Amino acid sequence: MQINCEKGFLLNDIKTIREDVKVFGTETSDYAITNSMETVKEFIKKSNPCKLDFPSNYFDYVIALGVVYTLTLTDAIIALKEINRVSNGNSFITLATYDTDEEFFLFKDWTLLGSLLFKRKDWLEILKEANYKGHYWFTDAKSLNLIRS
């Protein structure tokens, strides 16, 4: 399952590579759902990342790319707990981070929706607070090749 799957491009790619895999996506945007790829449209449901309307341990794998750091801190912790709850302990998220003030401002200038931008050690504390069990990747100005022109 992919949280905030937008128009379903990743879901479509997974289905293309492995037809036997059941994909599912959630999205908060009516526009994205209405204009999603026809190949996966039926598998996308409107849902809030903080209140996933699925039973516990329902999905084998949950992906949330660029989702957690677009929320408030309170909602990010709730969403992390929800990801834990609906996954079978297998998930992958991305988190916005920085090391220097320059990297902070590069990322802030780049992101449209990212509101949570913490140093790695702070994200680790947040993950601990949420008891997050899955995998994560720190997205930063370096990994995105952001430069000031």
QUIVENUR-V990081 format. One record per residue. N is the residue number from 1. RES is the residue in three letters. PSI is psi as a letter, one per 30 degrees, with the letter a starting at -180 (* if undefined). Layout:
# QUIVENUR-V990081
N:RES:PSI  N:RES:PSI
This chain:
# QUIVENUR-V990081
1:MET:k  2:GLN:k  3:ILE:k  4:ASN:i  5:CYS:g  6:GLU:b  7:LYS:g  8:GLY:g  9:PHE:e  10:LEU:e  11:LEU:e  12:ASN:e  13:ASP:e  14:ILE:e  15:LYS:e  16:THR:e  17:ILE:e  18:ARG:j  19:GLU:f  20:ASP:f  21:VAL:k  22:LYS:k  23:VAL:l  24:PHE:k  25:GLY:l  26:THR:l  27:GLU:k  28:THR:f  29:SER:k  30:ASP:e  31:TYR:e  32:ALA:e  33:ILE:e  34:THR:e  35:ASN:g  36:SER:l  37:MET:k  38:GLU:e  39:THR:f  40:VAL:f  41:LYS:e  42:GLU:f  43:PHE:g  44:ILE:k  45:LYS:k  46:LYS:k  47:SER:k  48:ASN:k  49:PRO:f  50:CYS:f  51:LYS:i  52:LEU:j  53:ASP:i  54:PHE:l  55:PRO:l  56:SER:k  57:ASN:h  58:TYR:e  59:PHE:k  60:ASP:e  61:TYR:k  62:VAL:k  63:ILE:k  64:ALA:j  65:LEU:k  66:GLY:g  67:VAL:e  68:VAL:e  69:TYR:g  70:THR:f  71:LEU:l  72:THR:l  73:LEU:e  74:THR:e  75:ASP:e  76:ALA:e  77:ILE:e  78:ILE:e  79:ALA:e  80:LEU:e  81:LYS:e  82:GLU:e  83:ILE:e  84:ASN:e  85:ARG:e  86:VAL:f  87:SER:l  88:ASN:h  89:GLY:g  90:ASN:j  91:SER:l  92:PHE:k  93:ILE:l  94:THR:k  95:LEU:k  96:ALA:k  97:THR:l  98:TYR:l  99:ASP:e  100:THR:l  101:ASP:e  102:GLU:e  103:GLU:e  104:PHE:e  105:PHE:e  106:LEU:e  107:PHE:e  108:LYS:e  109:ASP:e  110:TRP:e  111:THR:k  112:LEU:e  113:LEU:f  114:GLY:j  115:SER:f  116:LEU:j  117:LEU:j  118:PHE:l  119:LYS:l  120:ARG:e  121:LYS:e  122:ASP:e  123:TRP:e  124:LEU:e  125:GLU:e  126:ILE:e  127:LEU:e  128:LYS:e  129:GLU:e  130:ALA:f  131:ASN:h  132:TYR:k  133:LYS:f  134:GLY:a  135:HIS:l  136:TYR:l  137:TRP:k  138:PHE:j  139:THR:k  140:ASP:l  141:ALA:e  142:LYS:e  143:SER:f  144:LEU:f  145:ASN:h  146:LEU:k  147:ILE:l  148:ARG:k  149:SER:*
